[in-house]
Amino acid sequence: MNEAEISQEISTIKERNKKVEADKAWELSWTRRLFITAGIYVLAGLWLGIIAANNPWQNAFVPALGYILSTLTLPIIKNWWLKNY
């Protein structure tokens, strides 16, 4: 491998790392969590309305809140698991 090929390979690896870091940041972002929570809330509210449940929009908070709570607790569980793996 010559110097130009090595330099190109390093550049390719650096670009890949930037993409991986951006993807990881998105996965952990509150923007993503809030959009998913809003989607869950709207879908649950619509579904509960379709099946004529009492207080569909109020009850739609339950799955949305469950999702948010799961995003808060899963990192703790993941760290514990990784430590004990």
C-alpha positions as CSV (number, residue, x, y, z in Angstrom):
1,M,0.0,0.0,0.0
2,N,1.4,3.4,-0.9
3,E,1.0,6.6,1.0
4,A,-1.8,7.9,-1.1
5,E,-3.8,4.7,-0.6
6,I,-3.2,4.8,3.1
7,S,-4.3,8.5,3.2
8,Q,-7.5,7.7,1.3
9,E,-8.3,4.8,3.6
10,I,-7.8,7.0,6.7
11,S,-10.1,9.6,5.1
12,T,-12.7,7.0,4.4
13,I,-12.6,5.7,8.0
14,K,-12.8,9.3,9.4
15,E,-15.9,10.0,7.3
16,R,-17.5,6.7,8.4
17,N,-16.8,7.6,12.0
18,K,-18.4,11.0,11.6
19,K,-21.6,9.3,10.2
20,V,-21.6,6.7,13.0
21,E,-21.2,9.4,15.7
22,A,-24.0,11.5,14.1
23,D,-26.3,8.4,14.0
24,K,-25.5,7.7,17.7
25,A,-26.2,11.3,18.6
26,W,-29.6,11.1,16.8
27,E,-30.5,7.8,18.6
28,L,-29.8,9.5,22.0
29,S,-31.4,12.9,21.2
30,W,-34.4,14.3,22.9
31,T,-35.6,15.6,19.5
32,R,-36.0,12.0,18.3
33,R,-37.6,10.9,21.6
34,L,-40.1,13.7,21.6
35,F,-41.1,13.1,17.9
36,I,-41.6,9.4,18.6
37,T,-43.6,10.3,21.8
38,A,-45.8,12.7,19.9
39,G,-46.4,10.0,17.2
40,I,-47.3,7.4,19.8
41,Y,-49.7,9.9,21.5
42,V,-51.5,10.8,18.2
43,L,-51.8,7.2,17.0
44,A,-53.0,6.0,20.4
45,G,-55.5,8.9,20.7
46,L,-56.8,8.1,17.2
47,W,-57.1,4.4,17.9
48,L,-58.8,5.0,21.2
49,G,-61.2,7.4,19.5
50,I,-62.0,4.8,16.8
51,I,-62.8,2.1,19.3
52,A,-64.9,4.7,21.3
53,A,-62.9,4.4,24.5
54,N,-63.6,6.9,27.2
55,N,-61.3,10.0,27.2
56,P,-59.2,8.8,24.3
57,W,-56.8,11.8,24.3
58,Q,-56.3,11.6,28.0
59,N,-55.7,7.9,27.9
60,A,-53.3,8.3,25.0
61,F,-50.8,9.7,27.5
62,V,-50.3,6.2,29.0
63,P,-48.3,4.6,26.1
64,A,-46.6,7.9,25.3
65,L,-45.4,8.2,28.9
66,G,-44.4,4.5,28.9
67,Y,-42.2,5.2,25.9
68,I,-40.5,8.1,27.6
69,L,-39.9,6.2,30.8
70,S,-38.4,3.3,28.9
71,T,-35.9,5.6,27.2
72,L,-34.9,6.9,30.6
73,T,-34.5,3.5,32.3
74,L,-33.0,1.5,29.4
75,P,-29.5,3.2,29.5
76,I,-29.3,2.4,33.2
77,I,-30.1,-1.3,32.5
78,K,-27.8,-1.3,29.5
79,N,-24.9,0.0,31.6
80,W,-25.6,-2.6,34.3
81,W,-25.7,-5.4,31.7
82,L,-22.5,-4.3,30.1
83,K,-20.7,-4.1,33.4
84,N,-21.9,-7.7,34.3
85,Y,-21.5,-9.2,30.8
